[in-house]
Amino acid sequence: NGVSASDNYGNGATISAAKGITIKNSVFSDNESASGVLDSGNGLYFNETTPNNHILLENVCADNNDIYGIYLINAGTVTLKNVSADANGLINDYNGIYIKNNAGTGTVTIFNTTSSNNGGSGLEIASHRNILINGITSLDNGLFGVYLDNCHYDSATGGCLGNGSVTISGNLPNISNNNGDSVNGSGFTILS
């Protein structure tokens, strides 16, 4: 609670744990890439596939990082509440928020989150289970505003490896405008 990890040459925070992670009221911004590689220059970097490792980010800001604002690979449940990931990855077209949890049974829930002006997509989620979005603002990103894939298409079988659903709730506004360029991108892309 109350972590500030900003203006670092590398990641704001690199986290690995075998149990759950809860981060609240924290800032991971303006971190620089040491070498232009994926694991350096992120606001928050988490790469762990332990099935019982659940993640909660609440009131977290991850803006203006060289690579991803938030990069999460996890097999457990991921919940983001009141998260900001703006103006990340502008040099190398990386996303504001990237979540991949298709190695386990965890679900992904996003509440009241903003991810705009990023070099790549605003929010990208790859999961095999349920995805719930309630209140996303994703504007002026270089590729997709919101890209959700819980199908994970298998060309060998011609079907999806995932079996979850995607729910976009209207309790809070869900806005995705002015994303992509003349060749690629869209507001919402859902593969389910």
N, C-alpha and C positions, 0 to 999 in steps of 0.2 A: 504494500500500500504506500503510495506516495513516492515512487521511484522516478528519478530524472536521470536518463542516460543519453545525453545529447552531445553533439559536436565532437564525436570520437572519430579517430582514424581507424575504421573497422566497423563492427556492428555496435549499435547502441546496447543491445543485450543478446547474448547467445545462451539459450536455456536448454537443458536436457534433464529429464527427471523420470523416475519410474512410477511415480504417483501423480496426483493432480497438481495443476498449476492454476493459481488465481492471481491476477494482476489487476489492481484497481488504482484509479487516480494517478496515473503515471504518464510520463512523456519520454518518447524515444525518437528524437528528431535531429535533422541536420548531421547525420553520420555519413562519413565519406568512405568510398571504396579504396582499399589499399592496392588492389590490383585489377579492378574491373571484373572480378569473379563473383559468383553467386553467393558465397558465404562470407562476404565482406562488404560493408556499406549498407546493410539493412538496418531498419529501425529496431525491429524485434525478429530474431531468427530462432526458430524452434524446429528441429529435425529429429523426431523420436517416434517410433512405431509400436511402442508398448500399448497393448489393447486397453488397459485400465487407466491410461493417462488422460484425464479429462482436463480441458483448458477453458478458463473463463477470463475474458478480458473485458473490463468495465471501466468506462471513463478513461480511455487510453488515447493518446495522441501520438501518431507516428507520421510526421510530415517532413518533406524536403530531404529525404534520404537518397543517396546515389543509386541504390539498387531497389529492393522492395521496401515498402513501409512496414508491412507485416508478412512474414513468410513462415507458414505453419505446415509441417508434415507430421501427422498424428493419426493413430488408429482409434482413439477414443472420441468422445463427444467434444465438440468445439462450440462455444457460445461467445458472441461478441455483442456488447451492449454499449451504446453511446461511444463509438469508436470513430476516430478521424484518421484517414490516411490519404493526404493530399500532396500533390506535387512531388511524387517519388519517381525514381527511374527515368528521369528526363534525358539523361545522357545515353542510356542503353535500352530504352523502351521497356522497362520492367513495370510490374503492376503495383497498385496501391496496396491491395490485400490479395495474397495467394494462400489458399487452404486446400490441402490434399489429405483426405483421410479414407481413401478407398482400400486401405489394407486391413481395415477392421470393421467393427460394427457400430461405430459412433455416428451420431447425427451432427448436422451443422445448423445452428440457429443464429440469425443476424437480426438485431434490433437497433433501430435508430442510428444508423451508421452512414458516414459520408466518406466517399472515396472519389475525388475529382482531380482533374488536371495532372494525371499521371501519364508517364511515357507509354506504357502498355495499357492494360485493362484496369478499370477501377476496382472491380471485385471479380476474382476467378475462384470457383470452387469445383473440385473433383472429388466425388464421394460415391460410394455404393449404396448409401442409405438415404434417409430423409433429409431434405434441405428445406428450412423455413426462413423466409425473408419477411420482415415486418418493419418497413421504414428504411429504405436505402435511397440515398441521393448520390448519383454517379454522373457527373457532368464533365464534358470537355476532356475525355481521356483519349489517348492516341489510338487505341484499338477498340475493345468492347467496353461498354459501360458496366454490364453485369453478364458474366459467362458462367452458367451453371451446368455441370455435367455429372449426373448420377446414373447414366447409362453405361459408360465405358464400353463402347461398341467392340465386339469380338468378331473379327472378320472370319475366323475359322468356323464359328457356329452361326454367324449371321444374326446374332442377338446381343442383348445387353448383359454384361456381367453384374451390373448393379440391379437392385430391386426396390429402390426407394422411390419416394414421391417428392415433387417440388411444390411447395405452397408459398404463394406470394399473397400476403394478407393486406387488407386495406385499412387496418386500424391506424397506421401512420402512413404518410405519403411515400410512394415508391416512384422515384423520378430518375430517368436515365436519358439525358438529352445531349446532343452535339458530340457524340463519341465517334471515333474512327476517322478515316479519311476517304478519299474518292475511290479507293480500291477495297479496303477491308474495314470491318467494324460494324457495330449495331448497338442499339440501346440495351435490349435484353436478348440473350441467346440462351436457350434452354434445351438440353439434350437429356431426355428422361425416358 
